[in-house]
Amino acid sequence: MPSEEENDGGARRRRPNDDQRGEKEDRDGRSKPSDRGSHRHERRRSRERRDQRERRRSRTPEAEGQKSRSRDRDRRRDRDHDRPKDEDRDRDRDHRRRRSREGRDSRRRRHDRDGEDRDKDKEDKQIIKRDPLKRSGPLPSQQDSFAVTNGEEPEKPKEKPNFGTSGVLAAASNSVAQMDGTTITLKYHEPAEARKPSPRDQWKLFVFKGGDVADTIDLSARSCWLVGREAAVVDLPAEHPSISKQHAVIQFRYTEKRNEFGDKLGKVKPYLIDLESANGTILNDDKIPDSRYLEIRDKDMIQFGHSTREYVVMLAPRN
């Protein structure tokens, strides 16, 4: 068994070990604050590096696109949030318009109904005021009333004077008096646009009988040529029995036309008109309608009735 001194020596030997452990602990305790500071510094540096990386990413186009998408999402969210308010506002506006329209229609219907009621009241008053015994106009005479009761016809009222035109004055102005006292009424008179052709335009009418030239007429000498068998009034006599007394007319007329620039161009041209003759007038082998002007051109051929004579219109060339 060990003695007490040995035990005390062992305890003394253990104490230095305890002191050494305490010094180690003090050293460890002193070293821990430095380690903590270094950890904090490393954490701060890593955080700064992370922030720098994020800043670099934020400068890239992908980050800007993400930002714009986030902004669009925010706007869409705000719009969806405000949409119910807009719909309520539109609904209220439509409701107010509908109410104003319905009120306007109801007022119009009420006004129309009031107007119809007033018209009915006026008609009723007129019917009440009207006397069934009263008639419009003068009362019939006593003889007429007795004639109706006896079954006889009353006298017819006198014809009222007619102050309309009878056409007698017009016929007198278009009539030609002869030596024997008789008068001939002209079927044609010149229109307002009748003109004599220009001296530069020499229109000629060649009359062909068979293959020979029977006559030549200078059409430029006057503005109107009446063709027919009535020798007292016609300008160009034709003796064939199929030709009427006043058969047709060759009339020079002034006409205006506009060119492509809008300028007016006037010219005097010959026209042919049939005076409702019995056998008609032929222009270039075609029968022309009655009482209508047809333009005559250079080298046109005219025939009157059933006559074999050919009338050819020619325009002399200008020198």
PyMOL commands that set and color helices and strands:
alter all, ss='L'
color gray80, all
select helices_A, chain A and resi 4-59+61-129+142-149+168-173+219-221
alter helices_A, ss='H'
color red, helices_A
select strands_A, chain A and resi 175-177+183-185+203-209+212-218+224-228+236-237+248-258+264-274+281-283+286-287+294-295+301-304+310-315
alter strands_A, ss='S'
color yellow, strands_A
deselect
rebuild
show_as cartoon
